[in-house]
Amino acid sequence: MESLFVPYASLQNLISSVIVVLLGFSGAVTVEKLNWKLVRVWIPVNIIFIGMLVSGMYSLKYVNIAMVTILKNVTNILTAIGELYLFRKHQSQKVWTAMFLMIISAISSGITDISFDTLGYAWQISNCILTASYSLTLRRVMDEAKKYTRSGSLNEVSMVLLNNLLSLPFAAFLIIMFDEWEYIISVDVIKLPMFWVIATASGLLGLAISFTSMWFLHQTGPTTYSLVGSLNKIPISLAGLVLFKVPLSLPNLFSILFGLFAGIFFAKAKMS
């Protein structure tokens, strides 16, 4: 499994952690002091978080971006079902109809994908399950973690630090387990200055995404969080098709457009 996926994700998390720590020391932000009880409560979130990052990156190795965005519709369905059982939050008939359309879209997209790859689809389905589990678990842990803080509350900055910092040991374990240290040392790309510029920029972007995601999930709920995330499918799918010149058949193109329609229908149903 020679790649820079896990090390690169670890580097992003490390950069985000360092920035938050520095901001905390400077007094620009308030960061909750970590303790073992708080860490223990948050560890399941980190395990799922690492699995979500790794499965997402490896799915992109085998599945084109347009198909990945459509298959991510499955995440919305799993999240809504999970929220129903965990938080007893019911959805409207229109939302369940939209989810049924998403299932049809995911199946038809897979059948008509001329570049179908079994391993890639397995990674992506795993990513959907882990992403749904992440938002559901994180929302529950947000409330539970408050009990183990000195202030009695946990702000989004502290959540970002917990998420990124505690994921580093698990990422290091994966790097060692897959013997990626040898590949990291020998690969030429990490010797290029531009690699470190891009890696640092992606770390800053990852920090911004983590903070806004934490804030939004804290203010709303898992299904709404998943819903808003699904709205980026249109620009990502179109950009993926154009920039990477993905080969498409007419049925596959239709299935992708149908998947985009299902995502929009789901958004309108949820907002109404």
PyMOL commands that set and color helices and strands:
alter all, ss='L'
color gray80, all
select helices_A, chain A and resi 5-26+36-62+65-71+73-87+93-112+118-148+156-165+167-177+180-186+189-191+193-219+222-230+233-243+250-271
alter helices_A, ss='H'
color red, helices_A
deselect
rebuild
show_as cartoon
